[in-house]
Structure formats: structure tokens, C-alpha cells
């Protein structure tokens, strides 16, 4: 079984854009615009398909370590204004997906400047070409909000690129940007068209489901989602580990265990759109806040539903808040509509949420967690057989 990794990267890129908007006030679809500009510049330079894959993946994921970096700042572990860790963590994510020399330094050096004023003090000629292209696209979009730039402002922007050639931007990157940044490109970067455009520009990247790349990708997604809040830091990773473990308990083959792991990693992808203030609220949620929380599952489904090869994984991830009696959300499905793995992930999600520390309850033991789950099973909310199996498989 294969999945189209480029589509999955795009879904994660969409989540990153949401996170950047909330945590840094970045403009909408920033990552997608950087991806479009880099793909266009790469093609103008005549790079190979493999180089283009690395470049576009790096562009879309250049801020993939943002939540992890901000969490380190909150905990007092990061005081570097040049954001070296942000770059290094992002590079680690890219190399997990694309190991080898082609991805070396692509994200690590995307904040370098041609004159050596970047965090690593590298100069033009020392910086990988792909990093130079991401750097100029990232800088221009952050500084100029390209999605709303007026056509009559473009000559001034182009003039500024020329003036910064060999200073802020490498000469190669400046020339490449000048070759693609015109009136037609501005239309492609508008919010109403950017998603369709980036999907067309991404080079295909089919990946076998049993590939180690898939698990590495899942772990990157987990870091993006879980690090958004101190109270969700281990949530997705805990569910993914337990899903893989339960797959082994049921005698599933490696492919299905990896599928379960990926579904668990992706199940809260839509939660990045939930404000941190709600995720970390100490008291009871208002009705409006609870409605916002519930929307995250629908957003997960929306981000994943069109990815070829991910149909089952999308269903398992999107059904994790459904209940057997139809009282769950977002679709109100009932028992007959929920396959075994959907029921399994729903039970694992409940177990993890009950057992881990949250603003509204402390850590619970396995036995205390299972008592609550047995009550839910008795009420017809969750699968009683899976509940009993989890008691056996996860108990001390």
C-alpha cells in the first residue's frame, strides 16, 4: 500500500500555518506561499525532481519545529534570539523524511544571510542552494504579506531584492526570485488560490506504508501537535505508542501496526486550530469553548480526506470521538458505522486523556482509568471487549 507523502506534507503544512498564525501572528498560508515560490524558483534553476522534492518539502516544513521551540522558550530552556534550535529541530524533521546529503542544511540554514549575519554566521557560497531559496521566500513573505501585495507595489519589492543581492540574499537566490516574482505570481499567492496552486506544484512522492519514513513522519507530526500546549505534550505520542502496542496484542502485521501508529499521530491534527487558552484553561469550558474543541475532529477529517491511500487512516483518526450510541462527534456515527480500528483508537484516546495530567484532573492510575472506562462501556458508549483487552494489555 502506498500513500502520497506530498499530500500528507501539505496537510501538515496547513496545520503549521494555523500554529504560526496563533503563536506568532503570521499571515495566513505563509508556508504554502514559501512552498510555491521555492518550487517556481527551483524549476527556473533547472533542479532535478529529487532536488525539487527536497526543496518543496523543506519549504513547507521550514517552521515544523516552531511549537517545540516555543515550548522550550516557555520552560526557560531557550534564550537564543537567533533561533538556532528552531533551525536545528526543523532540520532533524526534514532529515527523518529525506535522509541523505540532498537534504543537508536545507532547513538548518534557512535563516542565514549572504553577508554572514545569520544565526550560524555562514556566508554566501557556504549556504546550501535550497536553504538560500527558502530564506528569500520566507523573508519576503514575512516582510511584505505577499498574499495582499498590490501590483503597483511590486516594482519596489523587486528593486529591494536587487539592492539586497549579495547582502541579505545570495545572488543566486535574488536572481531566481526576480525571475518568478511577477504579476502572475502574485495572483497565485492570493489566499483564495494558494492551496490549489501548491498542490499542483508539489512533485509526486509515493511512499510504501511499511516504510520507516512513515513512522518518522508520524513522530514529527506528534511533536507539532503535542508541543502546542504543556498539557498535550505527550498525548498523541502516548496514543500512537499504545495503538502500535495494541496492534501487536491483536496479532496485526507490521503494515497495519504502522497504519494505526500514523492514524494515532494524526488524530488531533485539527487541534492546532484550537486556541492554547482553551487547551490550557483551568476551569470548566463554556458551551462556546467546548464547541470549538469539538471542531478539531472535523478539521482533522477535512485535512486528510482527499489524500489517496490514506482513506482508512483518515476514518480511524476522524472517528476517535464517536460513541457507539451515536452521542459522539463530529458525525454522530453509531456502532454499526464504526469499524474495529475506529473503536480501538476511540478507546485508546479516552484511556490516554483520563490517565494523563490535564488542567481539570491529575494523573490517574491504570486501575482508576479502567474503572471509568468500564462504566462507559456499561453505558454503551465504547466497545466493552476492547476495553477489557486494554485492561489486560496495558495493565502493570
C-alpha positions in Angstrom: 0.0 0.0 0.0 1.3 3.5 -0.9 0.4 6.9 0.3 1.2 10.2 -1.4 3.6 11.8 1.1 3.5 15.1 -0.7 -0.2 15.4 0.1 0.4 14.5 3.7 3.2 17.1 4.0 0.7 19.6 2.6 -1.8 18.7 5.3 0.8 19.2 8.0 1.9 22.4 6.3 -1.7 23.6 6.7 -1.6 22.8 10.4 1.7 24.7 10.7 0.2 27.8 9.1 -2.5 27.8 11.7 0.0 27.4 14.5 2.1 30.2 13.2 -0.9 32.5 12.9 -1.8 31.9 16.6 1.6 31.8 18.2 3.5 34.4 16.0 0.8 36.3 14.3 2.0 35.1 10.9 -0.2 35.8 7.9 -2.4 33.1 6.6 -0.9 30.4 4.3 2.6 31.5 4.9 4.1 28.1 4.5 2.2 27.4 1.3 3.4 30.6 -0.3 7.0 29.8 0.6 6.5 26.4 -1.0 5.1 27.9 -4.2 7.9 30.4 -4.5 10.5 27.8 -3.9 9.0 25.3 -6.4 8.9 28.0 -9.0 12.5 29.1 -8.3 13.7 25.6 -8.3 12.2 24.9 -11.7 13.7 28.2 -13.0 17.1 27.0 -12.0 16.6 23.6 -13.6 17.0 21.5 -10.5 16.3 17.7 -10.7 13.0 16.2 -9.4 14.7 14.8 -6.4 16.2 18.3 -5.6 12.8 19.8 -6.1 11.2 17.3 -3.7 13.7 18.2 -1.0 13.3 21.9 -1.7 9.5 22.0 -1.6 9.3 19.7 1.4 11.8 21.9 3.2 9.9 25.0 2.2 6.5 23.6 3.5 8.1 22.3 6.7 10.6 25.1 7.4 8.8 26.0 10.6 8.0 22.4 11.6 9.8 22.8 14.9 8.0 26.0 15.8 5.9 24.6 18.6 8.8 22.6 20.1 11.0 25.7 20.1 8.3 27.9 21.7 7.8 25.2 24.4 11.5 25.3 25.1 11.3 29.1 25.5 8.3 28.8 27.9 10.3 26.3 30.0 13.3 28.6 30.1 15.5 26.3 28.1 16.0 28.6 25.1 17.3 32.1 25.2 18.9 32.3 21.8 17.3 35.2 19.8 18.7 33.8 16.6 16.6 30.7 17.0 19.3 28.1 16.4 17.3 25.4 18.0 14.3 26.2 15.8 16.5 25.7 12.7 18.2 22.6 14.1 15.0 20.9 15.2 13.5 21.6 11.8 16.5 20.1 10.0 16.1 17.0 12.2 12.5 16.7 11.0 13.4 17.0 7.3 16.3 14.5 7.6 13.9 12.0 9.1 11.8 12.2 6.0 14.6 12.6 3.5 17.8 11.1 4.8 21.0 11.7 2.8 23.2 14.5 1.6 20.5 16.1 -0.6 18.6 17.5 2.5 21.7 18.6 4.4 21.3 22.1 5.8 18.2 22.9 3.9 16.2 24.0 6.9 19.1 24.4 9.3 20.4 27.3 7.4 17.2 29.0 6.1 17.8 32.0 8.4 21.3 32.5 7.2 22.2 35.7 5.3 24.6 36.2 2.4 26.7 38.7 4.4 27.1 36.3 7.3 24.6 37.9 9.7 22.5 34.7 10.3 22.5 32.6 13.4 25.3 30.3 12.2 27.3 33.2 10.6 27.5 31.4 7.3 28.1 33.5 4.2 27.2 33.3 0.5 29.0 30.3 -1.0 28.7 28.3 2.2 24.9 28.0 2.4 23.1 25.2 0.5 21.2 26.5 -2.5 17.9 25.2 -1.2 18.3 27.0 2.1 19.1 30.2 0.2 15.8 29.9 -1.8 13.7 29.1 1.3 15.4 32.1 3.1 14.5 34.6 0.5 10.9 33.3 0.0 10.4 33.3 3.8 11.8 36.7 4.3 9.9 38.4 1.5 6.6 36.9 2.6 7.0 37.8 6.2 8.1 41.4 5.4 5.6 42.1 2.7 2.5 39.9 3.2 2.6 38.8 -0.4 -1.0 37.5 -0.4 -2.3 41.1 -0.3 0.5 42.9 -2.1 -0.8 45.3 -4.7 0.5 45.1 -8.3 1.8 48.6 -8.2 4.0 47.8 -5.1 5.8 45.0 -6.9 8.4 47.2 -8.7 9.6 48.5 -5.3 9.8 44.9 -3.9 11.8 43.8 -6.9 14.1 46.8 -6.5 14.7 45.9 -2.9 15.6 42.4 -3.9 18.2 43.7 -6.3 19.6 46.0 -3.6 19.9 43.2 -1.1 21.5 40.8 -3.6 24.8 39.7 -2.0 23.8 41.2 1.3 20.7 39.7 2.8 20.1 37.4 -0.1 22.5 35.4 -2.1 23.0 36.5 -5.7 21.7 33.1 -6.9 18.5 33.4 -4.8 17.9 37.0 -5.7 18.2 36.2 -9.4 15.9 33.2 -9.1 13.3 35.3 -7.2 13.4 38.1 -9.7 12.7 35.5 -12.5 9.5 34.3 -10.9 8.1 37.2 -8.8 5.8 39.0 -11.3 2.1 39.9 -11.5 1.1 36.4 -12.4 2.9 35.0 -9.4 1.1 37.5 -7.1 -2.2 36.1 -8.3 -1.1 32.6 -7.4 -0.1 33.7 -3.9 -3.6 35.0 -3.0 -5.3 33.2 -0.2 -8.2 32.1 -2.5 -5.8 30.3 -4.9 -2.7 29.3 -2.9 -3.9 25.8 -1.8 -4.8 24.7 -5.3 -1.6 26.1 -6.7 0.7 24.4 -4.2 -1.0 21.1 -4.8 -0.3 21.4 -8.5 3.4 22.3 -8.0 4.3 19.6 -5.5 6.3 16.8 -7.1 4.8 13.3 -6.5 6.3 11.3 -3.7 4.7 7.8 -3.2 5.8 6.0 -0.1 5.2 2.4 0.9 3.1 2.3 4.1 5.6 -0.1 5.8 8.4 2.3 5.2 10.3 3.7 8.2 9.8 7.1 6.7 6.1 6.9 7.6 6.8 6.4 11.2 9.4 9.2 11.3 6.8 11.4 9.6 4.3 10.4 12.3 6.7 11.3 15.1 7.3 14.8 13.5 3.5 15.4 13.4 3.3 14.3 17.0 5.8 17.0 18.0 4.0 19.7 16.1 0.6 18.9 17.8 1.7 17.9 21.3 4.1 20.8 21.9 1.3 23.3 21.3 0.3 23.0 24.9 2.1 21.8 28.0 -1.0 19.7 28.8 -1.0 17.9 25.5 2.7 17.4 25.2 2.6 13.6 25.5 -1.0 13.0 24.3 -0.5 11.9 20.7 2.8 10.1 21.4 1.1 8.1 24.1 -1.8 7.2 21.9 0.5 6.3 19.0 2.6 4.0 21.2 -0.5 2.3 22.7 -2.0 1.9 19.2 1.1 0.2 17.9 1.2 -2.0 21.1 -2.5 -3.0 20.8 -1.9 -3.8 17.2 0.7 -6.3 18.4 -1.7 -7.6 21.0 -4.2 -8.4 18.3 -1.6 -10.0 16.1 -1.7 -7.4 13.3 1.1 -7.4 10.7 3.7 -4.6 10.6 1.8 -2.7 7.9 -1.4 -2.4 10.0 0.5 -1.5 13.1 2.3 1.3 11.2 -1.1 2.4 9.9 -2.5 2.5 13.4 0.5 4.4 14.6 0.1 7.0 11.8 -3.7 7.4 12.5 -3.0 8.0 16.1 -0.3 10.5 15.3 -2.7 12.4 13.0 -5.9 12.1 15.1 -5.6 15.5 16.7 -4.1 17.3 13.7 -7.1 19.7 13.7 -6.4 20.6 17.3 -3.7 23.0 16.2 -6.6 25.3 15.3 -7.9 25.3 18.9 -6.5 28.3 20.8 -4.0 27.4 23.5 -6.0 29.4 26.0 -8.8 26.9 25.7 -6.5 23.8 25.8 -4.9 25.1 29.0 -8.0 26.5 30.7 -8.0 25.5 34.4 -11.8 25.8 34.9 -14.8 24.4 33.1 -15.2 25.2 29.4 -18.1 27.4 28.3 -20.5 25.9 25.7 -18.8 28.0 23.0 -15.4 26.8 24.0 -16.5 23.2 24.1 -17.9 23.7 20.6 -14.5 25.0 19.4 -12.8 22.0 21.0 -15.2 19.6 19.2 -14.5 21.2 15.8 -10.9 19.8 15.8 -12.0 16.4 14.8 -13.9 17.7 11.7 -10.8 19.7 10.8 -8.7 16.6 11.1 -11.1 14.8 8.7 -11.1 17.8 6.3 -7.3 17.9 6.2 -6.9 14.2 5.4 -10.0 13.2 3.5 -8.6 13.8 0.0 -5.2 12.0 0.4 -5.1 8.9 -1.8 -4.0 5.9 0.1 -5.0 7.4 3.5 -8.7 6.5 3.4 -8.7 4.1 6.3 -6.3 6.1 8.3 -8.4 9.2 7.9 -11.5 7.3 9.0 -9.8 5.9 12.2 -8.3 9.3 13.0 -11.6 11.2 12.5 -13.8 8.7 14.4 -11.9 8.9 17.7 -14.7 10.9 19.5 -17.6 8.9 18.1 -19.6 6.8 20.5 -21.4 3.5 19.9 -24.8 5.0 20.9 -24.4 7.9 18.4 -23.8 10.6 21.0 -20.2 11.3 19.8 -18.9 13.8 17.4 -18.4 15.2 14.7 -20.6 12.9 12.7 -22.8 11.2 15.3 -22.0 7.7 14.0 -23.3 4.6 15.7 -21.8 1.2 16.5 -22.6 -0.4 13.1 -20.8 2.5 11.3 -17.6 2.2 13.4 -15.1 -0.4 12.3 -12.8 -2.2 14.8 -9.8 0.2 14.5 -12.0 3.2 14.9 -13.4 1.7 18.1 -9.9 0.9 19.2 -8.5 4.4 18.7 -11.5 5.9 20.4 -10.8 3.7 23.5 -7.1 4.5 23.4 -7.8 8.2 23.2 -10.1 8.0 26.2 -7.5 6.0 28.2 -4.8 8.5 27.4 -6.9 11.5 28.2 -8.1 10.0 31.5 -4.7 8.8 32.7 -2.6 11.9 31.9 -2.5 15.2 33.7 -4.9 17.8 32.5 -5.9 21.3 33.8 -9.0 19.8 35.2 -7.7 16.5 36.7 -4.4 15.0 38.0 -2.7 11.9 36.7 -4.7 8.7 37.2 -3.5 5.2 37.7 -4.3 2.4 35.3 -6.9 0.9 37.6 -8.6 4.3 38.2 -8.7 4.9 34.4 -10.1 1.4 33.7 -12.9 1.9 36.3 -14.1 4.9 34.4 -13.8 3.1 31.0 -15.7 0.1 32.3 -18.5 2.5 33.3 -18.5 4.0 29.8 -18.6 0.5 28.3 -21.5 -0.5 30.5 -23.5 2.6 29.3 -23.0 1.5 25.7 -20.5 4.4 24.8 -17.4 2.4 24.0 -16.5 -1.2 23.0 -16.6 -3.4 26.0 -14.4 -6.2 24.6 -11.7 -3.7 23.5 -11.9 -2.1 27.0 -11.3 -5.5 28.6 -8.4 -6.2 26.2 -6.8 -2.9 27.0 -7.0 -3.7 30.7 -5.1 -6.9 30.1 -2.6 -5.4 27.6 -1.8 -2.1 29.3 -2.0 -3.1 33.0 1.0 -3.3 35.2 
